[in-house]
Amino acid sequence: MHYVYVIVLTCLLAPKTVTFGADVLPKTCAEKQVLNFLTEWREGVELPVTLPSLDVIQITSFENVYQGFGIKISYVTGDMKLEGVRNFTVQQLSLSSDYTRASATVRFPLLRLTSDNYTLKGRAYLLYPLSGAGFMNVTFQNVDVTVGITFVSKGGITQAGEINLNLTIGDVKINLANSSWPLNQVLSLRRMEIIEEYRSTFISASKDYLKFELDRVLGNTTTVDTIRTIANNYCKLTANN
Protein backbone atom coordinates (compact mmCIF):
# COMPACT_ATOMS: atom_id res chain seq x y z
CA MET A 1 0.00 0.00 0.00
CA HIS A 2 2.74 3.19 -2.52
CA TYR A 3 3.80 3.44 -6.39
CA VAL A 4 1.37 6.21 -7.20
CA TYR A 5 3.17 8.18 -9.90
CA VAL A 6 4.30 5.35 -12.17
CA ILE A 7 0.82 3.94 -11.81
CA VAL A 8 -0.47 6.98 -13.71
CA LEU A 9 1.79 6.15 -16.65
CA THR A 10 1.23 2.42 -16.87
CA CYS A 11 -2.44 2.08 -16.05
CA LEU A 12 -3.57 4.53 -18.71
CA LEU A 13 -2.54 2.05 -21.38
CA ALA A 14 -5.13 -0.62 -20.57
CA PRO A 15 -8.76 0.46 -19.93
CA LYS A 16 -11.06 -1.94 -18.09
CA THR A 17 -14.51 -1.88 -16.51
CA VAL A 18 -13.95 -2.01 -12.76
CA THR A 19 -16.28 -2.40 -9.81
CA PHE A 20 -14.69 -0.32 -7.08
CA GLY A 21 -16.57 -1.83 -4.14
CA ALA A 22 -15.42 -0.23 -0.90
CA ASP A 23 -12.75 1.81 -2.65
CA VAL A 24 -13.01 5.57 -3.05
CA LEU A 25 -14.88 6.91 -6.07
CA PRO A 26 -12.35 8.68 -8.34
CA LYS A 27 -13.01 12.30 -9.28
CA THR A 28 -11.11 12.45 -12.56
CA CYS A 29 -10.16 10.21 -15.47
CA ALA A 30 -6.56 9.95 -14.29
CA GLU A 31 -7.61 9.04 -10.75
CA LYS A 32 -9.93 6.38 -12.15
CA GLN A 33 -7.03 4.79 -14.00
CA VAL A 34 -4.80 4.92 -10.91
CA LEU A 35 -7.50 3.14 -8.94
CA ASN A 36 -7.92 0.63 -11.75
CA PHE A 37 -4.21 -0.15 -11.56
CA LEU A 38 -4.31 -0.57 -7.78
CA THR A 39 -7.27 -2.95 -7.94
CA GLU A 40 -5.53 -5.03 -10.63
CA TRP A 41 -2.42 -5.22 -8.44
CA ARG A 42 -4.63 -6.32 -5.55
CA GLU A 43 -6.27 -8.99 -7.68
CA GLY A 44 -2.97 -10.38 -8.95
CA VAL A 45 -3.39 -9.27 -12.58
CA GLU A 46 -0.12 -9.21 -14.55
CA LEU A 47 1.03 -5.60 -14.83
CA PRO A 48 3.33 -3.77 -17.28
CA VAL A 49 5.78 -2.92 -14.48
CA THR A 50 7.46 -5.18 -11.95
CA LEU A 51 5.89 -4.76 -8.52
CA PRO A 52 6.22 -7.02 -5.49
CA SER A 53 3.66 -9.77 -4.92
CA LEU A 54 1.06 -8.88 -2.30
CA ASP A 55 0.48 -12.47 -1.20
CA VAL A 56 3.34 -12.60 1.32
CA ILE A 57 5.85 -9.81 1.98
CA GLN A 58 9.22 -11.18 3.08
CA ILE A 59 11.04 -9.08 5.72
CA THR A 60 14.62 -9.70 6.78
CA SER A 61 15.56 -10.48 10.39
CA PHE A 62 15.70 -7.65 12.89
CA GLU A 63 17.47 -7.10 16.22
CA ASN A 64 17.13 -4.39 18.80
CA VAL A 65 17.06 -3.53 22.50
CA TYR A 66 13.82 -2.51 24.20
CA GLN A 67 13.53 -0.83 27.59
CA GLY A 68 10.31 0.32 29.20
CA PHE A 69 7.57 -0.53 31.72
CA GLY A 70 10.10 -2.18 34.02
CA ILE A 71 11.52 -4.43 31.33
CA LYS A 72 14.81 -4.42 29.45
CA ILE A 73 15.40 -7.02 26.75
CA SER A 74 17.59 -7.61 23.73
CA TYR A 75 15.87 -9.55 20.98
CA VAL A 76 16.43 -10.96 17.52
CA THR A 77 13.77 -12.13 15.10
CA GLY A 78 14.27 -14.59 12.31
CA ASP A 79 13.16 -13.70 8.80
CA MET A 80 9.56 -12.52 8.94
CA LYS A 81 6.45 -12.81 6.78
CA LEU A 82 3.77 -10.13 6.45
CA GLU A 83 0.38 -11.39 5.26
CA GLY A 84 -2.92 -9.65 4.60
CA VAL A 85 -1.53 -6.84 2.43
CA ARG A 86 -3.63 -7.89 -0.57
CA ASN A 87 -6.88 -7.09 1.25
CA PHE A 88 -6.40 -3.32 1.18
CA THR A 89 -8.98 -0.73 0.19
CA VAL A 90 -8.24 2.73 -1.18
CA GLN A 91 -9.88 5.23 1.16
CA GLN A 92 -8.64 8.45 -0.47
CA LEU A 93 -6.95 9.26 -3.77
CA SER A 94 -5.85 12.58 -5.21
CA LEU A 95 -3.76 13.55 -8.23
CA SER A 96 -2.92 17.13 -9.20
CA SER A 97 -3.81 18.32 -12.70
CA ASP A 98 -0.13 18.73 -13.61
CA TYR A 99 0.73 15.21 -12.34
CA THR A 100 3.40 16.47 -9.93
CA ARG A 101 1.58 15.76 -6.66
CA ALA A 102 -0.24 12.63 -5.57
CA SER A 103 -1.69 11.33 -2.32
CA ALA A 104 -3.54 8.24 -1.20
CA THR A 105 -4.85 6.64 1.97
CA VAL A 106 -4.90 2.85 2.00
CA ARG A 107 -6.55 0.73 4.70
CA PHE A 108 -5.46 -2.79 5.64
CA PRO A 109 -8.17 -4.43 7.79
CA LEU A 110 -5.87 -7.14 9.16
CA LEU A 111 -2.11 -7.63 8.83
CA ARG A 112 -0.26 -10.60 10.32
CA LEU A 113 3.49 -10.50 10.96
CA THR A 114 5.13 -13.79 11.92
CA SER A 115 8.57 -15.25 12.51
CA ASP A 116 9.35 -18.90 13.13
CA ASN A 117 12.29 -18.18 15.41
CA TYR A 118 12.66 -15.17 17.65
CA THR A 119 15.01 -15.14 20.65
CA LEU A 120 15.27 -12.71 23.56
CA LYS A 121 16.89 -12.27 26.93
CA GLY A 122 16.76 -9.59 29.58
CA ARG A 123 15.38 -8.65 32.97
CA ALA A 124 12.17 -7.42 34.51
CA TYR A 125 12.11 -5.07 37.48
CA LEU A 126 15.94 -5.27 37.63
CA LEU A 127 16.08 -8.74 39.17
CA TYR A 128 13.75 -11.14 37.38
CA PRO A 129 15.43 -12.90 34.39
CA LEU A 130 13.57 -12.98 31.08
CA SER A 131 14.01 -15.30 28.14
CA GLY A 132 12.09 -16.52 25.13
CA ALA A 133 12.54 -18.39 21.88
CA GLY A 134 10.20 -19.72 19.26
CA PHE A 135 7.26 -18.48 17.19
CA MET A 136 6.34 -14.79 17.08
CA ASN A 137 2.92 -13.60 16.00
CA VAL A 138 1.84 -9.94 15.69
CA THR A 139 -1.56 -8.95 14.26
CA PHE A 140 -2.50 -5.38 13.32
CA GLN A 141 -6.11 -4.32 12.86
CA ASN A 142 -7.41 -1.41 10.75
CA VAL A 143 -4.08 0.00 9.63
CA ASP A 144 -4.37 3.25 7.65
CA VAL A 145 -1.36 4.44 5.66
CA THR A 146 -1.51 7.92 4.11
CA VAL A 147 1.17 8.85 1.57
CA GLY A 148 1.72 12.20 -0.12
CA ILE A 149 4.34 12.50 -2.85
CA THR A 150 5.70 15.48 -4.77
CA PHE A 151 7.60 14.73 -7.96
CA VAL A 152 10.47 16.88 -9.19
CA SER A 153 12.33 17.16 -12.46
CA LYS A 154 16.12 16.82 -12.42
CA GLY A 155 17.84 17.16 -15.75
CA GLY A 156 14.52 16.57 -17.46
CA ILE A 157 13.97 13.28 -15.62
CA THR A 158 11.21 12.86 -13.05
CA GLN A 159 12.12 11.62 -9.57
CA ALA A 160 10.34 11.34 -6.24
CA GLY A 161 10.88 14.51 -4.22
CA GLU A 162 9.24 15.18 -0.88
CA ILE A 163 7.39 12.22 0.64
CA ASN A 164 5.01 12.54 3.58
CA LEU A 165 3.78 9.41 5.29
CA ASN A 166 1.44 8.89 8.22
CA LEU A 167 0.37 5.69 9.94
CA THR A 168 -2.52 4.89 12.26
CA ILE A 169 -3.24 1.49 13.80
CA GLY A 170 -6.60 0.55 15.27
CA ASP A 171 -5.27 -2.25 17.46
CA VAL A 172 -2.39 -4.71 17.72
CA LYS A 173 -1.95 -8.06 19.43
CA ILE A 174 1.47 -9.53 20.17
CA ASN A 175 2.26 -13.07 21.23
CA LEU A 176 5.72 -14.50 21.88
CA ALA A 177 5.64 -18.27 22.27
CA ASN A 178 7.66 -19.80 25.13
CA SER A 179 8.42 -16.43 26.69
CA SER A 180 8.94 -15.71 30.40
CA TRP A 181 6.28 -14.13 32.55
CA PRO A 182 5.34 -11.24 32.41
CA LEU A 183 6.34 -10.48 28.79
CA ASN A 184 3.08 -11.33 27.03
CA GLN A 185 1.09 -9.71 29.82
CA VAL A 186 3.03 -6.44 29.46
CA LEU A 187 2.75 -6.61 25.67
CA SER A 188 -1.00 -7.06 25.97
CA LEU A 189 -1.51 -4.17 28.37
CA ARG A 190 0.97 -1.72 26.83
CA ARG A 191 0.84 -2.77 23.17
CA MET A 192 -0.28 0.55 21.69
CA GLU A 193 2.27 2.55 23.68
CA ILE A 194 5.06 0.19 22.63
CA ILE A 195 4.05 0.40 18.97
CA GLU A 196 3.97 4.20 19.23
CA GLU A 197 7.63 4.20 20.32
CA TYR A 198 8.56 2.56 17.01
CA ARG A 199 6.42 4.83 14.83
CA SER A 200 9.14 7.27 13.77
CA THR A 201 11.56 4.44 12.94
CA PHE A 202 8.98 2.69 10.80
CA ILE A 203 7.92 5.86 8.99
CA SER A 204 11.51 6.86 8.22
CA ALA A 205 12.36 3.41 6.85
CA SER A 206 9.15 3.30 4.81
CA LYS A 207 9.81 6.69 3.22
CA ASP A 208 13.34 5.68 2.23
CA TYR A 209 12.07 2.42 0.75
CA LEU A 210 9.26 4.15 -1.14
CA LYS A 211 11.59 6.75 -2.66
CA PHE A 212 14.05 4.04 -3.72
CA GLU A 213 11.32 1.97 -5.38
CA LEU A 214 9.69 4.95 -7.10
CA ASP A 215 12.98 6.12 -8.57
CA ARG A 216 13.78 2.54 -9.62
CA VAL A 217 10.49 2.14 -11.49
CA LEU A 218 10.58 5.61 -13.02
CA GLY A 219 14.12 4.90 -14.24
CA ASN A 220 16.05 7.56 -16.11
CA THR A 221 13.67 8.23 -19.01
CA THR A 222 10.30 9.19 -17.53
CA THR A 223 9.39 12.88 -17.69
CA VAL A 224 6.40 14.86 -16.47
CA ASP A 225 5.61 15.84 -20.06
CA THR A 226 5.50 12.17 -21.08
CA ILE A 227 3.12 11.34 -18.24
CA ARG A 228 0.92 14.35 -18.99
CA THR A 229 0.72 13.62 -22.72
CA ILE A 230 -0.21 9.96 -22.25
CA ALA A 231 -2.78 10.78 -19.58
CA ASN A 232 -4.41 13.60 -21.56
CA ASN A 233 -4.54 11.61 -24.78
CA TYR A 234 -6.11 8.62 -23.07
CA CYS A 235 -8.69 10.70 -21.21
CA LYS A 236 -9.69 12.45 -24.45
CA LEU A 237 -10.01 9.08 -26.16
CA THR A 238 -12.25 7.60 -23.48
CA ALA A 239 -14.35 10.77 -23.32
CA ASN A 240 -15.17 10.42 -27.03
CA ASN A 241 -16.19 6.76 -26.72
C-alpha positions in Angstrom: 0.0 0.0 0.0 2.7 3.2 -2.5 3.8 3.4 -6.4 1.4 6.2 -7.2 3.2 8.2 -9.9 4.3 5.4 -12.2 0.8 3.9 -11.8 -0.5 7.0 -13.7 1.8 6.2 -16.7 1.2 2.4 -16.9 -2.4 2.1 -16.0 -3.6 4.5 -18.7 -2.5 2.1 -21.4 -5.1 -0.6 -20.6 -8.8 0.5 -19.9 -11.1 -1.9 -18.1 -14.5 -1.9 -16.5 -13.9 -2.0 -12.8 -16.3 -2.4 -9.8 -14.7 -0.3 -7.1 -16.6 -1.8 -4.1 -15.4 -0.2 -0.9 -12.7 1.8 -2.6 -13.0 5.6 -3.1 -14.9 6.9 -6.1 -12.3 8.7 -8.3 -13.0 12.3 -9.3 -11.1 12.4 -12.6 -10.2 10.2 -15.5 -6.6 10.0 -14.3 -7.6 9.0 -10.7 -9.9 6.4 -12.2 -7.0 4.8 -14.0 -4.8 4.9 -10.9 -7.5 3.1 -8.9 -7.9 0.6 -11.7 -4.2 -0.2 -11.6 -4.3 -0.6 -7.8 -7.3 -3.0 -7.9 -5.5 -5.0 -10.6 -2.4 -5.2 -8.4 -4.6 -6.3 -5.5 -6.3 -9.0 -7.7 -3.0 -10.4 -8.9 -3.4 -9.3 -12.6 -0.1 -9.2 -14.5 1.0 -5.6 -14.8 3.3 -3.8 -17.3 5.8 -2.9 -14.5 7.5 -5.2 -11.9 5.9 -4.8 -8.5 6.2 -7.0 -5.5 3.7 -9.8 -4.9 1.1 -8.9 -2.3 0.5 -12.5 -1.2 3.3 -12.6 1.3 5.9 -9.8 2.0 9.2 -11.2 3.1 11.0 -9.1 5.7 14.6 -9.7 6.8 15.6 -10.5 10.4 15.7 -7.7 12.9 17.5 -7.1 16.2 17.1 -4.4 18.8 17.1 -3.5 22.5 13.8 -2.5 24.2 13.5 -0.8 27.6 10.3 0.3 29.2 7.6 -0.5 31.7 10.1 -2.2 34.0 11.5 -4.4 31.3 14.8 -4.4 29.5 15.4 -7.0 26.8 17.6 -7.6 23.7 15.9 -9.6 21.0 16.4 -11.0 17.5 13.8 -12.1 15.1 14.3 -14.6 12.3 13.2 -13.7 8.8 9.6 -12.5 8.9 6.4 -12.8 6.8 3.8 -10.1 6.5 0.4 -11.4 5.3 -2.9 -9.6 4.6 -1.5 -6.8 2.4 -3.6 -7.9 -0.6 -6.9 -7.1 1.2 -6.4 -3.3 1.2 -9.0 -0.7 0.2 -8.2 2.7 -1.2 -9.9 5.2 1.2 -8.6 8.4 -0.5 -6.9 9.3 -3.8 -5.8 12.6 -5.2 -3.8 13.6 -8.2 -2.9 17.1 -9.2 -3.8 18.3 -12.7 -0.1 18.7 -13.6 0.7 15.2 -12.3 3.4 16.5 -9.9 1.6 15.8 -6.7 -0.2 12.6 -5.6 -1.7 11.3 -2.3 -3.5 8.2 -1.2 -4.9 6.6 2.0 -4.9 2.9 2.0 -6.6 0.7 4.7 -5.5 -2.8 5.6 -8.2 -4.4 7.8 -5.9 -7.1 9.2 -2.1 -7.6 8.8 -0.3 -10.6 10.3 3.5 -10.5 11.0 5.1 -13.8 11.9 8.6 -15.2 12.5 9.4 -18.9 13.1 12.3 -18.2 15.4 12.7 -15.2 17.7 15.0 -15.1 20.7 15.3 -12.7 23.6 16.9 -12.3 26.9 16.8 -9.6 29.6 15.4 -8.7 33.0 12.2 -7.4 34.5 12.1 -5.1 37.5 15.9 -5.3 37.6 16.1 -8.7 39.2 13.8 -11.1 37.4 15.4 -12.9 34.4 13.6 -13.0 31.1 14.0 -15.3 28.1 12.1 -16.5 25.1 12.5 -18.4 21.9 10.2 -19.7 19.3 7.3 -18.5 17.2 6.3 -14.8 17.1 2.9 -13.6 16.0 1.8 -9.9 15.7 -1.6 -8.9 14.3 -2.5 -5.4 13.3 -6.1 -4.3 12.9 -7.4 -1.4 10.8 -4.1 0.0 9.6 -4.4 3.2 7.7 -1.4 4.4 5.7 -1.5 7.9 4.1 1.2 8.8 1.6 1.7 12.2 -0.1 4.3 12.5 -2.9 5.7 15.5 -4.8 7.6 14.7 -8.0 10.5 16.9 -9.2 12.3 17.2 -12.5 16.1 16.8 -12.4 17.8 17.2 -15.8 14.5 16.6 -17.5 14.0 13.3 -15.6 11.2 12.9 -13.1 12.1 11.6 -9.6 10.3 11.3 -6.2 10.9 14.5 -4.2 9.2 15.2 -0.9 7.4 12.2 0.6 5.0 12.5 3.6 3.8 9.4 5.3 1.4 8.9 8.2 0.4 5.7 9.9 -2.5 4.9 12.3 -3.2 1.5 13.8 -6.6 0.6 15.3 -5.3 -2.2 17.5 -2.4 -4.7 17.7 -2.0 -8.1 19.4 1.5 -9.5 20.2 2.3 -13.1 21.2 5.7 -14.5 21.9 5.6 -18.3 22.3 7.7 -19.8 25.1 8.4 -16.4 26.7 8.9 -15.7 30.4 6.3 -14.1 32.5 5.3 -11.2 32.4 6.3 -10.5 28.8 3.1 -11.3 27.0 1.1 -9.7 29.8 3.0 -6.4 29.5 2.8 -6.6 25.7 -1.0 -7.1 26.0 -1.5 -4.2 28.4 1.0 -1.7 26.8 0.8 -2.8 23.2 -0.3 0.6 21.7 2.3 2.6 23.7 5.1 0.2 22.6 4.1 0.4 19.0 4.0 4.2 19.2 7.6 4.2 20.3 8.6 2.6 17.0 6.4 4.8 14.8 9.1 7.3 13.8 11.6 4.4 12.9 9.0 2.7 10.8 7.9 5.9 9.0 11.5 6.9 8.2 12.4 3.4 6.8 9.2 3.3 4.8 9.8 6.7 3.2 13.3 5.7 2.2 12.1 2.4 0.8 9.3 4.2 -1.1 11.6 6.7 -2.7 14.0 4.0 -3.7 11.3 2.0 -5.4 9.7 4.9 -7.1 13.0 6.1 -8.6 13.8 2.5 -9.6 10.5 2.1 -11.5 10.6 5.6 -13.0 14.1 4.9 -14.2 16.1 7.6 -16.1 13.7 8.2 -19.0 10.3 9.2 -17.5 9.4 12.9 -17.7 6.4 14.9 -16.5 5.6 15.8 -20.1 5.5 12.2 -21.1 3.1 11.3 -18.2 0.9 14.4 -19.0 0.7 13.6 -22.7 -0.2 10.0 -22.3 -2.8 10.8 -19.6 -4.4 13.6 -21.6 -4.5 11.6 -24.8 -6.1 8.6 -23.1 -8.7 10.7 -21.2 -9.7 12.4 -24.5 -10.0 9.1 -26.2 -12.3 7.6 -23.5 -14.4 10.8 -23.3 -15.2 10.4 -27.0 -16.2 6.8 -26.7 
